[in-house]
Amino acid sequence: MRIITAVALGLIAGPIGWAAIPAAADAPTAAATAPSPATRLPLTIRTAGGTRAFRVEVARTDAEQARGLMFRKHLAPDAGMIFPFSPPRPAAFWMRNTLIPLDMVFIRADGTIARIAANATPLSLATVESGEPVAAVLEIAGGRAAALGIAAGDVVRWPG
């Protein structure tokens, strides 16, 4: 489901970024299903209705980005995962092996939200595209962006 830059991990390049090639069998591991609390950091989104706070995992490595939130059965309302990119680039994600709906928040280099793909369908192989180069993608529980009034143009901040 993640954008990866390592061909060795079974990835292909396309005009919209990198996407994983579907594997015949993917089995969840303890590492894939249990987040490490040490990797969580605070993230805020300034909306028209106020500041919304999250504690997010950071997917920094190719392996972490490839795994993302796959095989998770639950995501707390104030939790998420951020995928930082340097330099910014067009991004395309899919929901392969992702069991819960997610909102994908595409974030520009200046911290503003470019777009939100709401309630991405679990297990779907359809790509969800950023539409422009982005510096990060934030995944939160499906429906949370709308529930919290998060919209394009709002400002995202995190130490990272």
Contacts in CASP RR format, 6 or more apart in sequence:
PFRMAT RR
TARGET T0000
AUTHOR 0000-0000-0000
METHOD contacts of the structure
MODEL  1
MRIITAVALGLIAGPIGWAAIPAAADAPTAAATAPSPATRLPLTIRTAGG
TRAFRVEVARTDAEQARGLMFRKHLAPDAGMIFPFSPPRPAAFWMRNTLI
PLDMVFIRADGTIARIAANATPLSLATVESGEPVAAVLEIAGGRAAALGI
AAGDVVRWPG
1 20 0 8 1.000
1 68 0 8 1.000
1 69 0 8 1.000
1 70 0 8 1.000
1 93 0 8 1.000
1 94 0 8 1.000
1 95 0 8 1.000
1 96 0 8 1.000
1 97 0 8 1.000
1 98 0 8 1.000
2 20 0 8 1.000
2 59 0 8 1.000
2 65 0 8 1.000
2 66 0 8 1.000
2 67 0 8 1.000
2 68 0 8 1.000
2 83 0 8 1.000
2 93 0 8 1.000
3 17 0 8 1.000
3 18 0 8 1.000
3 19 0 8 1.000
3 65 0 8 1.000
3 83 0 8 1.000
3 85 0 8 1.000
3 89 0 8 1.000
3 91 0 8 1.000
3 92 0 8 1.000
3 93 0 8 1.000
3 137 0 8 1.000
4 11 0 8 1.000
4 18 0 8 1.000
4 20 0 8 1.000
4 62 0 8 1.000
4 65 0 8 1.000
4 66 0 8 1.000
5 11 0 8 1.000
5 18 0 8 1.000
5 62 0 8 1.000
6 62 0 8 1.000
7 13 0 8 1.000
9 20 0 8 1.000
9 62 0 8 1.000
9 63 0 8 1.000
9 66 0 8 1.000
10 20 0 8 1.000
10 21 0 8 1.000
11 18 0 8 1.000
11 19 0 8 1.000
11 20 0 8 1.000
11 21 0 8 1.000
11 66 0 8 1.000
12 18 0 8 1.000
12 19 0 8 1.000
12 21 0 8 1.000
16 90 0 8 1.000
16 91 0 8 1.000
16 92 0 8 1.000
16 127 0 8 1.000
16 129 0 8 1.000
17 89 0 8 1.000
17 90 0 8 1.000
17 91 0 8 1.000
17 92 0 8 1.000
18 92 0 8 1.000
19 92 0 8 1.000
19 94 0 8 1.000
19 127 0 8 1.000
20 66 0 8 1.000
20 94 0 8 1.000
20 96 0 8 1.000
22 96 0 8 1.000
22 125 0 8 1.000
26 70 0 8 1.000
26 96 0 8 1.000
26 97 0 8 1.000
28 70 0 8 1.000
28 71 0 8 1.000
28 97 0 8 1.000
31 67 0 8 1.000
32 67 0 8 1.000
32 70 0 8 1.000
32 71 0 8 1.000
33 71 0 8 1.000
33 72 0 8 1.000
35 57 0 8 1.000
36 57 0 8 1.000
39 57 0 8 1.000
39 58 0 8 1.000
40 55 0 8 1.000
40 56 0 8 1.000
40 57 0 8 1.000
40 79 0 8 1.000
41 55 0 8 1.000
41 56 0 8 1.000
41 58 0 8 1.000
41 158 0 8 1.000
41 159 0 8 1.000
41 160 0 8 1.000
42 53 0 8 1.000
42 54 0 8 1.000
42 55 0 8 1.000
42 56 0 8 1.000
42 158 0 8 1.000
42 159 0 8 1.000
43 53 0 8 1.000
43 54 0 8 1.000
43 55 0 8 1.000
43 56 0 8 1.000
43 82 0 8 1.000
43 138 0 8 1.000
43 156 0 8 1.000
43 157 0 8 1.000
43 158 0 8 1.000
44 51 0 8 1.000
44 52 0 8 1.000
44 53 0 8 1.000
44 54 0 8 1.000
44 156 0 8 1.000
44 157 0 8 1.000
44 158 0 8 1.000
45 51 0 8 1.000
45 52 0 8 1.000
45 54 0 8 1.000
45 105 0 8 1.000
45 113 0 8 1.000
45 148 0 8 1.000
45 150 0 8 1.000
45 154 0 8 1.000
45 155 0 8 1.000
45 156 0 8 1.000
45 157 0 8 1.000
46 154 0 8 1.000
46 155 0 8 1.000
46 157 0 8 1.000
47 148 0 8 1.000
47 149 0 8 1.000
47 150 0 8 1.000
47 151 0 8 1.000
47 154 0 8 1.000
48 149 0 8 1.000
48 151 0 8 1.000
48 154 0 8 1.000
49 149 0 8 1.000
52 148 0 8 1.000
52 149 0 8 1.000
52 150 0 8 1.000
53 78 0 8 1.000
54 78 0 8 1.000
54 79 0 8 1.000
54 80 0 8 1.000
54 138 0 8 1.000
54 140 0 8 1.000
55 78 0 8 1.000
55 79 0 8 1.000
55 80 0 8 1.000
56 79 0 8 1.000
56 80 0 8 1.000
56 81 0 8 1.000
56 82 0 8 1.000
56 138 0 8 1.000
56 158 0 8 1.000
57 79 0 8 1.000
57 80 0 8 1.000
57 81 0 8 1.000
57 82 0 8 1.000
58 64 0 8 1.000
58 81 0 8 1.000
58 82 0 8 1.000
58 84 0 8 1.000
58 160 0 8 1.000
59 65 0 8 1.000
59 67 0 8 1.000
59 68 0 8 1.000
59 81 0 8 1.000
59 82 0 8 1.000
59 83 0 8 1.000
59 84 0 8 1.000
60 84 0 8 1.000
65 83 0 8 1.000
68 81 0 8 1.000
68 83 0 8 1.000
68 98 0 8 1.000
68 139 0 8 1.000
69 75 0 8 1.000
69 80 0 8 1.000
69 81 0 8 1.000
69 98 0 8 1.000
69 100 0 8 1.000
69 102 0 8 1.000
69 139 0 8 1.000
70 96 0 8 1.000
70 97 0 8 1.000
70 98 0 8 1.000
70 99 0 8 1.000
71 97 0 8 1.000
71 98 0 8 1.000
71 99 0 8 1.000
72 98 0 8 1.000
72 99 0 8 1.000
72 100 0 8 1.000
73 99 0 8 1.000
73 100 0 8 1.000
74 100 0 8 1.000
75 100 0 8 1.000
75 102 0 8 1.000
75 140 0 8 1.000
75 141 0 8 1.000
76 141 0 8 1.000
77 141 0 8 1.000
77 144 0 8 1.000
79 140 0 8 1.000
79 141 0 8 1.000
80 138 0 8 1.000
80 139 0 8 1.000
80 140 0 8 1.000
80 141 0 8 1.000
81 138 0 8 1.000
81 139 0 8 1.000
82 136 0 8 1.000
82 137 0 8 1.000
82 138 0 8 1.000
82 139 0 8 1.000
82 158 0 8 1.000
83 91 0 8 1.000
83 136 0 8 1.000
83 137 0 8 1.000
83 138 0 8 1.000
83 139 0 8 1.000
84 135 0 8 1.000
84 136 0 8 1.000
84 160 0 8 1.000
85 91 0 8 1.000
85 134 0 8 1.000
85 135 0 8 1.000
85 136 0 8 1.000
85 137 0 8 1.000
86 135 0 8 1.000
87 133 0 8 1.000
88 108 0 8 1.000
88 109 0 8 1.000
88 133 0 8 1.000
88 134 0 8 1.000
88 135 0 8 1.000
89 133 0 8 1.000
89 134 0 8 1.000
90 129 0 8 1.000
90 130 0 8 1.000
90 131 0 8 1.000
90 132 0 8 1.000
90 133 0 8 1.000
90 134 0 8 1.000
91 106 0 8 1.000
91 129 0 8 1.000
91 130 0 8 1.000
91 134 0 8 1.000
91 137 0 8 1.000
92 127 0 8 1.000
92 128 0 8 1.000
92 129 0 8 1.000
92 130 0 8 1.000
93 104 0 8 1.000
93 120 0 8 1.000
93 127 0 8 1.000
93 128 0 8 1.000
93 137 0 8 1.000
94 124 0 8 1.000
94 125 0 8 1.000
94 126 0 8 1.000
94 127 0 8 1.000
94 128 0 8 1.000
95 102 0 8 1.000
95 120 0 8 1.000
95 121 0 8 1.000
95 122 0 8 1.000
95 123 0 8 1.000
95 124 0 8 1.000
95 125 0 8 1.000
95 126 0 8 1.000
95 128 0 8 1.000
96 123 0 8 1.000
96 124 0 8 1.000
96 125 0 8 1.000
97 123 0 8 1.000
98 120 0 8 1.000
98 122 0 8 1.000
98 123 0 8 1.000
99 122 0 8 1.000
99 123 0 8 1.000
100 122 0 8 1.000
100 141 0 8 1.000
100 142 0 8 1.000
101 119 0 8 1.000
101 120 0 8 1.000
101 121 0 8 1.000
101 122 0 8 1.000
101 141 0 8 1.000
101 142 0 8 1.000
101 143 0 8 1.000
102 119 0 8 1.000
102 120 0 8 1.000
102 139 0 8 1.000
102 140 0 8 1.000
102 141 0 8 1.000
102 142 0 8 1.000
103 116 0 8 1.000
103 117 0 8 1.000
103 118 0 8 1.000
103 119 0 8 1.000
103 120 0 8 1.000
103 139 0 8 1.000
103 140 0 8 1.000
103 141 0 8 1.000
103 142 0 8 1.000
103 143 0 8 1.000
103 144 0 8 1.000
103 145 0 8 1.000
103 146 0 8 1.000
103 150 0 8 1.000
104 116 0 8 1.000
104 117 0 8 1.000
104 120 0 8 1.000
104 128 0 8 1.000
104 137 0 8 1.000
104 138 0 8 1.000
104 139 0 8 1.000
105 113 0 8 1.000
105 116 0 8 1.000
105 137 0 8 1.000
105 138 0 8 1.000
105 139 0 8 1.000
105 140 0 8 1.000
105 145 0 8 1.000
105 150 0 8 1.000
105 156 0 8 1.000
106 113 0 8 1.000
106 114 0 8 1.000
106 115 0 8 1.000
106 116 0 8 1.000
106 117 0 8 1.000
106 130 0 8 1.000
106 131 0 8 1.000
106 132 0 8 1.000
106 134 0 8 1.000
106 137 0 8 1.000
107 113 0 8 1.000
107 114 0 8 1.000
107 134 0 8 1.000
107 135 0 8 1.000
107 136 0 8 1.000
107 137 0 8 1.000
107 138 0 8 1.000
107 156 0 8 1.000
108 114 0 8 1.000
108 132 0 8 1.000
108 133 0 8 1.000
108 134 0 8 1.000
108 135 0 8 1.000
109 133 0 8 1.000
109 134 0 8 1.000
109 135 0 8 1.000
111 135 0 8 1.000
111 155 0 8 1.000
111 156 0 8 1.000
111 157 0 8 1.000
112 152 0 8 1.000
112 153 0 8 1.000
112 154 0 8 1.000
112 155 0 8 1.000
112 156 0 8 1.000
113 150 0 8 1.000
113 151 0 8 1.000
113 152 0 8 1.000
113 153 0 8 1.000
113 154 0 8 1.000
113 155 0 8 1.000
113 156 0 8 1.000
114 130 0 8 1.000
114 131 0 8 1.000
114 132 0 8 1.000
114 134 0 8 1.000
114 152 0 8 1.000
114 153 0 8 1.000
115 130 0 8 1.000
115 131 0 8 1.000
115 152 0 8 1.000
116 145 0 8 1.000
116 150 0 8 1.000
116 151 0 8 1.000
116 152 0 8 1.000
117 128 0 8 1.000
118 142 0 8 1.000
118 143 0 8 1.000
118 145 0 8 1.000
118 146 0 8 1.000
119 142 0 8 1.000
119 143 0 8 1.000
120 128 0 8 1.000
120 142 0 8 1.000
130 137 0 8 1.000
136 156 0 8 1.000
138 156 0 8 1.000
144 150 0 8 1.000
145 151 0 8 1.000
END
